Amino acid sequence: MKNIYLLKFVFSSFILILSGCMLENDNTQVEPRGQEIPHRELAKFEPEKGVLVFAGQDLESIGGMDKYRNGYVDHFPVPAGVTLYTGMGAGDSSFGENSQALLGVFETMDAGNGPSNMSLIMSHDKFKECALAIGLSMVNSEEKVATGELDDNIKRLGEFCKNLKNPVFLRIGYEFDGHSWNHYNREAYLTPYKRIKDQFDRMGVENVAYVWQSTGWVSDPYQLEEWYPGDDYVDWCGFSFFSRWREVEMIEFARKKGKPVFIAEASATISGHTVKFDGKTKETILSKPEQAEEAWEKWFVPFFEMIENNTDVIKAIHYINTDWKSRPMWFNNPTFQKVDARLQLNEKIKSEWSGKMDMDLYLNLSDQPFN
């Protein structure tokens, strides 16, 4: 009997030693996220390396001009691009005041979100080599776009883009899955999106990259697939980075599609305890030291970590450097009504942001990213 127990002990020991050797010889390693992707061709205006930096979302927030002197470019390098917004038809406003068709494209106008004038800023010496990112709303107008009723507006916008010569990133019906404010349904969104691109193609507009932008936190991968216009209609995938950044699904979706990612809207906002139910964020005014410190830890650090951990696909970012709480459009909005996200208000955040912009990773105009 003792011999039997001895044999069992020896056999068990042999198995344990063998297993240990197998584990020691297992050289399988998990690569950092974002490293294992197949080779893909660069999309239109996509840098091979680095991340394009954009600033917005109105003339005051951007700054750098005689009338607008305390914006982003008065404190930081001129970015690779600037972002402004307009609508395809009258009434294309998700919040606040209704806007006019193509508001802020040809003349200075304000629909409650700050002054906008794309023609003015793109003709200014400081910005004449910048890219332009256009947030194009179709709220309340998607059916008119789909049926051709607004083809004249499409043509006007197409001619504007074509005459610019600069790279244009066109976010058609941005935040398509933001149902509570944009009210798009899938079919009513896809048809006008495709019509605008098809019209631009027929006009010979070649300097536009088409950005398909979700909220970032609403749709799961299956729902994103249902909203997707198709590879031929999407150059870049985009999403918004606000208080609910942990729920982002777009990065992996874009990686699988072989598309670069544009964080098309980002501004320092911190989730409140009820944000999933009512959208409320905590008061975040960067001129208040304690709130700025919390914003740095809970928003800015994760923001840069997300970018720097996904450099294979995240190739552009847009920071909204604005005093949200001063804009009539956001007075009653639970996410932005208590937010002033201007980077220059806090010395630590200003210094940290400047340090990031000095890195080779972040591409500003001086880096000549479109040459």
N, C-alpha and C positions, 0 to 999 in steps of 0.2 A: 504493500500500500504506500509505504514511504517513497518507493521508487516512482510510483505513478504521480504523486504530488510533485516530486522533484522534476519529472519530465514536463509537467504542466507549467511549473515555474520557469524552467529554461525556455520553453516554447513561447510563453508570454513575454519574457524579457527580450527574446529575439525579435518578436513582432514590434515591440516598442522601439527598440534600437533601429530597426529597419524603417519604421515610420518617421523617426526623427531624422534619419539620413535623407529620406525623401523630402521632408519639409525643408531641410537645410539646402538641398540642391534645387529647390523650386525657386527659380529666378524671376517668376512672374511679378511684374510691377504694375501698379496702377498709375498711368500717366496723369499729370495735372489736367484738370478739365480744360477742354479747348485745344488740346494738342493733337488728339487723334482725329483728324479729318482728312478726307481724300482731297487730292489736288483739285482746285476749281479755278476757272477763269475769273479775273477781276471784273466786277460790275462797273457800270459807267461811273466815272469819277471816283472810284474806290482807290485809295492809296494802297500800294503793296504793303507798306509798313506804316504804322502810326494811326492816330485817331484825329479826324478833322474836328476842329472846335468851332461851334457857332454860338452867337449871342443874340438875344432878343428880349422881348417880343414886340417892342414898339420903339419909336425914335428916341424917347426920353430914356428908356432902359438901356439902349445901345450907346447913346451919347456920341461924342466926337465931332459935333458940328456946332456952329456958332450959337444956334438957338437951343441946343441940347448939350449941356456941358458937364453933367455929372452922371454919366452913364458908364457902362462897362468899359468902353475903350478909353475913357479918361483915367482909368486906373490899371488897366491890363493891356497886353499887346492886342493889336487889331486881329480879330479872329479870322479863320479861314473863310467864314461865312456869317451872314446875318439872317435872322428869321423874322418874317412879318406875316400877317394874316389877311385874308380877304374871303369874299363869298361869291359863289357863282350867280346867285340871283338875289333879288330884294328879299329881305327878311331872313337871310341865312345866318342867324345868330342863335346859338344854343342858350346863352344867358343874357340877361340885361336887355339893352336896347337893340332893336332890329337894325340891320345894316342895309346899305344900298348895294346893288350889284357891283362887283369889282371895286368895292370901297378901298381906298388907300393904295391903289395901284398907280394911278396917274396924278393924283393930287392929294394934299394932306387932309386927312379926315380922321374922325375919332368916333367910334361906336360905343364908347364906354370902356375901352380897354387900352387907352393911350393913343397918341397920334401915330398914324402910319402913312408913309408915302414911299413906295418902292422906287418910283422913278427918281425921286429926289436923292435918296441915299445911294442908289447905284450909280448916280452921276457925280457924286462927291469924290474929290481926289483921294480921300482916305479909304474909300470903300470900292472904288471903281474896278478893282481886280478881285474883289471878294465873290464868293458864291452867294446865291440867294436861295434860301429855303422858304417856300410858300406853303403856309397852311391854308388849304382851299376847302372851305365849308360848302356842303350841298344841302344843309338842313332846310327843310320845307321846299326844296327846289329839285330834289332828285328825280321826280317824275318828269318835270319840265326838261331837265337835261336829257333824260332817257328818250323822250319823244322828239327831240330836236328843237323844241321851242326856244331854247337858250343857245342855239348854235352860234348866233352872232357874238354872244359873250365868250364862248369858247374860242372863237376866231380872234377876238380882241386880245384875250389873254395869251393865245398862242403867238400872235404877232409881237406882243410885248416881250415874251420870253425869247423869241427868235432874234429880235433886234438887240437884245442885251449882249449877246455873245458869251456872257459869263455862264459858268455852270449853274443850273437851276435844279433844285431838288423839290419836286412837286408832290405834296402830300394830299392826294385827292381824298376828300371825305375822311380826314384824320380822326382817329379814335372811333373807327367804324362800329365797334361793339359797345360804345358808351350809350346804351339804350336810354337811360334816364334823362340824358340831356340832348343827344343827337337824334334819337327816335328812328334810326335807320332800321329797315329790315333787310335781310340778306339779298333778296332778289332785287329790291329797289335800289340797293347800293351797288351791286356788281355791274348792272347794265350801264348806268351813267359813268361809272369809273372807266369802263372799257371804251365808252363812246368818246370821252375826252382824249384818251390816249390815241385812239384811232384817228380822230380829227387832227390832232397834232402831227401824227405820222403823215397824213395826207398833205398837210401844209409844209412838210419838210422841216419840222422843228426837231433839230438834232441835239440841242444842248440841254435837254431836260432828262433827268433821272427820275423815275417814278417810284415813290415811296408809299408803301402800304403799311399804315400805322394803326396798331391796336391800342387800347388803354394800357395793356400790359397785365392787368390783373383780373379781367372779366372772363375771358375765354380759355377753355382747356385746349389741348392740341387737336382734338377731334372737331371742336367748334371753329378753331382757326382754319382748319382745312376746308370747312364749309364756306367760310368767308373769302377764301383765297381766290383772287382773280385768275391765277395761272402764271406760270413762269414767264410767258411772253409779255405779261402786263406788269410785272413787278421787277424792278432793278434792286431795290433795297427793302428789307423788312424794318419796321419801326415800332417803337412803343414808348409810353410815357413813364417816367420815373418820379413818382411823387411819394405819398406816405405808404402806399401798399406795395412797395418794391419787392417784398419777399415772395409775392405771388406771381412773379413774371414767368410766363411760359414761352415767350417769343424767341428767346435766344436759341433754345434747342430746336425749335421749329425752323428757324432760319438756317441753322447749321445743317439740318437734314435737307433743306431745299437748295443748299449751296448759294445762299444769298448773304451779303453783308448786312449788318444791323446798324440802324441810326437810332440812338436814344434821342428822339425828336422833341421831347419836352421834358425838362427836369428843373425842379426848383425845390429849395429846402422846405420840407414839410414833415411834421412828426405826427404819427398816428396817436389819436386819443383812444381811450378805452372802448369807445362805442363806434369807432370808425367804420366797422363792417356793417353797421346798422344804419347809421345816419351820415356817414362821410365826414364827421367832425375831426379836425386835427387840433393839436394843441397850439396855443398862441406861440408864434415863432417870429420874433422881431429881432433881427440880427444886431441891432444897436444895443440890445439889452444883454449884458455879458453872460448871465446865467443861461439865458435861452440860446445864445450863440454857442456856448459850450455844449449844451445838450444837442443842438443841431449838428455840430461837428461830429460828435460821437455816434449819433443815431441816424444821421442822414449822409453827411459828406464822406465819412470813412467807408460805409457800405457802398456808396456811389462809386468811389474810385476803386474799391476792391472788385466790384462787379466788372468794371471796364478792364482792369489790369489782369483779371483772371480769365478773360474771354477775348483776348486781343486777336484771335483768329477770325472772329466775326464782328465784333463791335468796332466799327471804323469811323463813326461820327457821333458827336454829342452836341446838344443844344442846351445851354443854361439860360433860364428865364430870370434875368437880373432885375426884377421889378418889385415895386411896393404894391403888392396885390390889394391890400386893404384900402388903398387910396383910389382904386378904380371902380367906378359905379357898376360895372358889369359883375363885380365880385362881392358887392356889399352883402348880399344875402346868401352867398355860396359858403357852405360849411367847411369846405376844404381850404379856401384861400382868404376868407374874410378877416382873419387875424394874423396874416402873414406879411412880413416885409423881408424879402429874400435877397436884398441887394448886398453883394459880397463886400463892397467897400465900407460897410458900416461897422465892421469889427476887424481890428488889426490882426488878430490871430488868423481868422478865416482869410482875410486878404493876403496875408503872408503865405499861408499854406497853399492857397489857390495859385498864387504867383509862382511858388516853388514847383507845383505840378506843371504849370504852363512852360516852365523852363526845361522840362524833361524832353528828350528827343521823341518820346511817344506821342506827345500832344502837338498837333500841327496847327500853327497859326499862319497868318498871311505871309509873315517874313520867311516862313519855310518854303514858300512857293509850291504849295501842295498840288497845284493844277498845271504845273509846267512839265 
